Amino acid sequence: MFTSILNAYKTSFSGLSRQTWILSIVILINRCGFMAVPFMGLYVTQALHRPESDAGIIISLFGVGSILGAAAGGKLTDVFGYRPVQILASLMGGLFFLFFAMVEDFTWLCVLAVVISFFSEAFRPANYTAIASYAAEGTETRSYSLNRLANNIGWAFGISMGGIIASYDYKLLFIVDGGVSILVAIVIFFSLPAKKVQRKTAQEKKEMNVRKPWKDVSYVKFLILCAMFTTCAFLMFRVVPVFYKEVWHLNEALIGIILGINGVVIALVEMVMITKIENKRSPIFYIVLGVIIVSFSFVVLMLPKSIPVVLAVISILLFTFGEMFSLPFFNTFVVKRSNEHNRGLYAAGYTLSWSVAQVVGPTSGFYVAEKFGYNVLWISITLLLLLCAYFFSKLRLTEEE
């Protein structure tokens, strides 16, 4: 049995390019420092002693900057390439995060939230394009899963350490986050050379009929559904931590450990799972299944709180398995509908759907929780996710044009 499990892992990781592994290591480093934003709501409410609505404003402004950064990053990636965009975005984002730690004025915090998220999100389309560029033929989904594996190992470590750091000093979160982001820029500069791509002339591109994402009707529908899903999903790492603290009375260190389970499970399970299920059914089937499972994770939050730690663990496990079924196939959908000449814009569109969710999700989530209570919020999210799953199931009728 042990040999069988070992062989399953060996098969899952075989055939991936060297550059894909290097890029994943870079992402691992990047995500180890991603510990500040999930605790932003707690920082505003607990350290700055401001109301939940102000926490929603700050987090939503991160979303505003993300929208601008995603659009700019995608265009700049198609023009200048993924390497310089990743380096500049990491460097500037890190520097401004260090500055964030020195400021307490709410207006300046709002401004910095936009600036930091602009550079942080500009990194993503470039990174997304780099993965597709380095992936060996036929390994795109596994390459993205390896990237998610690195993301989530870093996430598990970062969020767990973030909880411990937050319980000591919230400002130290921003210092560590900024320092790691600068380190990522340095690592990319020295260890990840640009891949030489034969550029086609304007006439050749015209003859290829390079499609713009906003003219791809099926893709636009897909992006709207992605935005619906991620609007709900973001709340697990934005509003739910505040719920754990204020309603279930869990401390920051324990909250960090519980949220970190997400990364640990993905690190242990996702690559093998994707290897087993890839190409067995349509990507839409797995997306629908994943969205439905995620909806159950919010149902758990409405159960009686006599055993809050157990319920929190069950909720995050359901969320994690739903995420593992859905998100890798989101990536597959994006890659299959794009090519090397428009992938930056397609990736920007996908990133943009996440950015819109960052604006809509926290603001509406904190508002509903503050005005109507958390149970109303959890019921609303559950219904929205089930509706989202239904429309994803219909998307398969127009998946291919």
C-alpha positions in Angstrom: 0.0 0.0 0.0 2.8 2.4 0.9 4.5 1.6 -2.4 1.3 2.3 -4.3 0.9 5.7 -2.6 4.6 6.5 -3.3 4.2 5.6 -7.0 1.1 7.7 -7.3 3.0 10.7 -6.0 6.0 9.9 -8.3 3.7 9.7 -11.4 2.0 13.0 -10.4 5.2 15.0 -10.4 7.0 13.4 -13.4 7.3 15.0 -16.8 7.2 18.6 -15.5 9.8 21.0 -16.9 12.8 22.3 -14.9 11.6 25.9 -15.4 8.1 24.9 -14.0 9.8 23.6 -10.8 11.9 26.8 -10.5 8.9 29.0 -10.9 7.0 27.0 -8.3 9.9 27.4 -5.8 9.7 31.2 -6.4 5.9 31.1 -5.8 6.5 29.1 -2.6 8.8 31.8 -1.3 6.2 34.5 -2.3 3.3 32.8 -0.5 5.3 32.2 2.7 5.2 36.0 3.1 1.5 36.2 2.2 0.3 36.6 5.8 -0.9 40.2 6.1 -4.1 40.4 4.0 -6.0 37.5 5.7 -5.5 39.3 9.0 -6.3 42.8 7.6 -9.9 42.6 9.0 -8.6 41.7 12.4 -5.9 44.4 12.2 -8.4 47.1 11.5 -11.0 46.0 14.1 -8.7 44.7 16.9 -5.4 46.8 16.6 -6.9 50.1 15.2 -10.2 49.6 17.0 -12.3 50.6 14.1 -15.7 49.1 13.1 -16.2 46.2 10.8 -17.4 48.5 8.0 -14.0 50.2 8.0 -12.4 46.8 7.7 -14.6 46.1 4.7 -13.5 49.4 3.2 -9.8 48.7 3.5 -10.1 45.1 2.2 -12.3 46.3 -0.7 -9.8 49.0 -1.6 -7.3 46.1 -1.9 -9.8 44.8 -4.5 -9.9 48.2 -6.3 -6.2 48.2 -6.7 -6.3 44.6 -7.8 -8.7 45.4 -10.7 -6.3 48.1 -11.9 -3.3 46.0 -11.4 -4.8 43.0 -13.2 -5.7 45.0 -16.3 -2.3 46.7 -16.4 -0.3 43.6 -15.6 -2.0 41.6 -18.4 -1.3 44.3 -21.0 2.3 44.9 -19.9 2.9 41.1 -19.9 1.9 40.8 -23.6 4.0 43.9 -24.4 7.2 43.4 -22.3 7.1 39.8 -21.2 6.3 38.1 -17.9 9.8 38.3 -16.3 10.2 42.1 -16.0 6.6 42.5 -14.9 7.0 40.0 -12.1 10.2 41.6 -10.9 8.9 45.1 -10.9 5.6 44.2 -9.3 7.2 42.2 -6.5 9.8 44.9 -5.8 7.3 47.8 -5.6 4.7 45.8 -3.8 7.2 44.9 -1.1 8.5 48.4 -0.6 5.0 49.8 -0.2 4.1 47.0 2.3 7.0 48.1 4.4 5.6 51.7 4.3 2.2 50.4 5.3 3.6 49.2 8.6 4.6 52.7 9.5 1.2 54.4 8.9 -1.9 54.5 11.1 -3.9 57.3 9.5 -7.0 55.7 8.0 -6.9 57.8 4.8 -3.3 56.9 4.1 -4.0 53.3 4.8 -6.8 53.4 2.2 -4.4 54.9 -0.4 -1.7 52.4 0.4 -4.2 49.5 0.1 -4.9 50.5 -3.5 -1.2 51.0 -4.4 0.0 47.7 -2.8 -2.8 45.6 -4.3 -2.1 47.2 -7.7 1.5 45.9 -7.8 0.6 42.6 -6.1 -2.1 41.9 -8.7 0.0 43.0 -11.6 2.3 40.1 -10.7 -0.4 37.5 -11.2 -1.1 37.7 -15.0 2.6 37.7 -15.6 3.1 34.7 -13.3 0.1 32.9 -15.0 1.6 33.5 -18.4 5.0 32.2 -17.2 3.5 28.9 -16.0 1.8 28.3 -19.4 5.0 29.3 -21.2 7.3 26.9 -19.2 4.8 24.0 -19.1 5.7 20.9 -21.2 3.1 20.0 -23.7 0.2 18.1 -22.2 1.2 19.0 -18.6 -0.7 22.4 -18.3 -3.2 21.3 -15.7 -0.5 19.6 -13.6 1.9 22.5 -14.0 -0.8 24.8 -12.6 -1.5 22.3 -9.8 2.2 22.2 -9.0 2.0 26.0 -8.8 -1.0 25.7 -6.5 0.9 23.2 -4.5 3.7 25.6 -4.0 1.2 28.4 -3.3 -0.5 26.4 -0.6 2.6 25.0 1.1 3.7 28.7 1.4 0.1 29.6 2.4 0.0 27.0 5.1 3.3 28.2 6.6 2.6 31.8 6.1 -0.9 31.9 7.5 0.1 29.8 10.5 3.1 32.0 11.2 0.9 35.1 10.5 -1.5 34.1 13.3 1.4 33.7 15.7 2.9 37.1 14.6 -0.4 38.8 14.8 -0.9 37.7 18.3 2.4 39.4 19.1 2.4 42.5 16.8 0.2 43.1 13.8 2.6 45.6 12.2 5.3 42.9 12.0 3.0 41.1 9.5 3.4 43.9 7.0 7.2 44.1 7.5 7.6 40.3 6.9 5.2 40.4 3.9 7.1 43.3 2.3 10.5 41.7 2.9 9.5 38.4 1.3 8.1 40.2 -1.7 11.4 42.0 -2.3 13.2 38.7 -1.9 10.9 37.2 -4.6 12.0 40.0 -7.1 15.6 39.2 -6.4 15.2 35.4 -6.8 13.3 35.9 -10.1 16.0 38.2 -11.4 18.8 35.8 -10.8 17.3 32.4 -11.2 14.5 32.6 -13.8 15.8 33.7 -17.2 13.2 34.8 -19.8 12.2 32.2 -22.3 12.9 33.3 -25.8 9.8 33.4 -27.9 9.8 34.0 -31.6 7.7 37.1 -32.0 5.4 37.2 -35.0 4.9 40.3 -37.1 1.7 42.4 -36.9 0.6 40.9 -40.3 1.2 37.3 -39.0 -0.8 38.1 -35.9 -3.6 39.5 -38.0 -3.7 36.4 -40.2 -3.9 34.3 -37.0 -7.0 36.2 -36.0 -5.7 36.7 -32.4 -8.9 36.9 -30.3 -9.5 39.4 -27.6 -11.0 38.0 -24.4 -13.9 40.4 -24.3 -15.0 39.2 -27.7 -15.0 35.6 -26.6 -18.6 35.2 -25.4 -18.1 31.8 -23.7 -15.1 33.2 -21.9 -17.0 36.3 -20.7 -19.7 34.0 -19.3 -17.0 32.0 -17.6 -15.5 35.1 -16.0 -18.8 36.3 -14.7 -19.3 32.9 -13.0 -15.7 33.0 -11.7 -16.5 36.4 -10.1 -19.6 35.0 -8.5 -17.7 32.0 -7.1 -14.7 34.0 -5.8 -16.9 36.7 -4.3 -18.1 34.0 -1.9 -14.8 32.1 -1.6 -12.8 35.2 -0.5 -15.0 35.6 2.5 -13.6 32.4 4.0 -10.3 34.2 4.4 -11.6 37.7 5.0 -14.9 37.7 7.0 -14.8 34.2 8.5 -11.6 35.0 10.6 -13.5 37.9 12.2 -16.5 35.6 12.8 -14.2 33.1 14.5 -12.8 35.8 16.7 -16.0 37.7 17.6 -18.6 34.9 17.7 -16.7 31.7 18.3 -14.1 33.4 20.4 -11.1 31.7 18.9 -7.7 33.4 19.3 -5.5 34.6 16.4 -2.9 31.8 16.6 -5.7 29.1 16.5 -7.4 30.9 13.6 -4.1 30.9 11.7 -3.6 27.2 12.2 -7.2 26.4 11.1 -6.9 28.5 8.0 -3.5 26.9 7.3 -5.1 23.5 7.1 -6.3 24.6 3.6 -2.7 24.8 2.4 -1.6 21.6 4.0 -4.4 19.5 2.5 -3.9 20.9 -0.9 -0.1 20.3 -0.7 -0.7 16.6 0.3 -3.6 15.7 -1.9 -4.2 17.9 -5.0 -1.4 16.8 -7.3 -2.3 13.1 -6.9 -6.0 13.8 -7.2 -5.6 15.9 -10.4 -3.5 13.1 -11.9 -6.2 10.6 -11.2 -9.2 12.6 -12.4 -7.8 14.7 -15.2 -9.3 13.8 -18.6 -11.8 11.4 -17.0 -14.7 13.9 -17.3 -15.3 17.4 -18.6 -13.6 20.2 -16.6 -17.0 21.7 -16.1 -18.1 18.6 -14.2 -15.3 19.0 -11.7 -15.9 22.8 -11.4 -19.6 22.2 -10.6 -18.8 19.6 -8.1 -16.2 21.8 -6.4 -18.6 24.8 -6.2 -21.3 22.7 -4.5 -18.8 21.3 -2.0 -17.7 24.9 -1.2 -21.3 25.9 -0.5 -21.5 23.2 2.2 -18.5 24.7 4.0 -20.6 27.8 4.7 -23.6 25.7 5.8 -21.3 24.3 8.6 -20.9 27.8 10.0 -24.6 28.0 10.8 -24.4 24.9 13.1 -24.6 25.3 17.0 -21.2 26.5 18.3 -20.8 24.0 21.1 -17.7 22.6 19.5 -16.4 25.6 17.5 -12.9 24.3 16.7 -14.3 21.0 15.3 -16.8 22.9 13.2 -14.2 25.3 11.9 -12.0 22.4 10.9 -14.9 20.7 9.1 -15.7 23.9 7.3 -12.2 24.6 6.1 -11.8 20.9 4.9 -15.0 21.1 2.9 -13.9 24.4 1.4 -10.5 23.0 0.6 -11.8 19.9 -1.3 -14.2 22.1 -3.2 -11.4 24.4 -4.1 -9.3 21.4 -5.3 -12.0 20.2 -7.6 -12.8 23.6 -9.1 -9.8 25.9 -9.4 -7.3 23.7 -11.3 -9.9 23.3 -14.0 -10.6 27.1 -14.0 -6.9 27.4 -15.1 -7.3 24.7 -17.7 -10.3 26.5 -19.2 -8.3 29.8 -19.5 -5.2 28.1 -21.1 -7.2 26.2 -23.6 -9.0 29.3 -24.9 -5.9 31.4 -25.3 -2.5 31.3 -27.0 1.0 32.8 -26.5 -0.1 36.1 -28.2 -3.2 36.8 -26.1 -2.6 34.8 -22.9 -1.6 37.9 -20.9 -5.0 39.5 -21.6 -6.9 36.2 -21.0 -5.0 35.8 -17.7 -5.7 39.4 -16.9 -9.4 38.8 -17.4 -9.3 35.8 -15.1 -7.4 37.7 -12.5 -9.8 40.6 -12.9 -12.7 38.4 -12.0 -10.9 37.7 -8.7 -10.2 41.3 -8.2 -13.8 42.3 -8.7 -14.6 39.7 -6.1 -12.2 41.3 -3.6 -14.2 44.6 -4.0 -17.7 43.1 -3.8 -17.1 40.3 -1.3 -15.6 41.9 1.8 -17.7 45.1 1.6 -21.0 43.3 1.1 -20.0 40.5 3.5 -19.0 42.8 6.4 -22.1 45.0 5.7 -24.5 42.1 5.8 -22.9 40.6 8.9 -23.0 44.0 10.7 -26.6 44.8 9.7 -28.3 41.4 9.6 -26.1 39.0 11.3 -23.7 36.3 10.2 -26.3 33.6 9.7 -28.0 35.7 7.0 -24.6 36.1 5.3 -23.9 32.4 5.4 -27.4 31.6 3.9 -26.9 34.2 1.2 -23.5 32.8 0.2 -24.8 29.2 0.1 -27.7 30.1 -2.2 -25.4 32.2 -4.4 -22.9 29.3 -4.7 -25.6 26.8 -5.6 -26.9 29.2 -8.3 -23.3 29.6 -9.5 -23.0 25.8 -9.8 -26.2 25.6 -11.8 -25.0 28.2 -14.4 -21.6 26.5 -14.6 -23.4 23.3 -15.5 -25.1 25.1 -18.4 -21.8 26.6 -19.6 -20.7 23.2 -21.0 -23.3 23.8 -23.8 -21.2 26.7 -25.1 -17.8 25.6 -23.9 -16.5 25.1 -27.4 -17.3 27.7 -30.1 
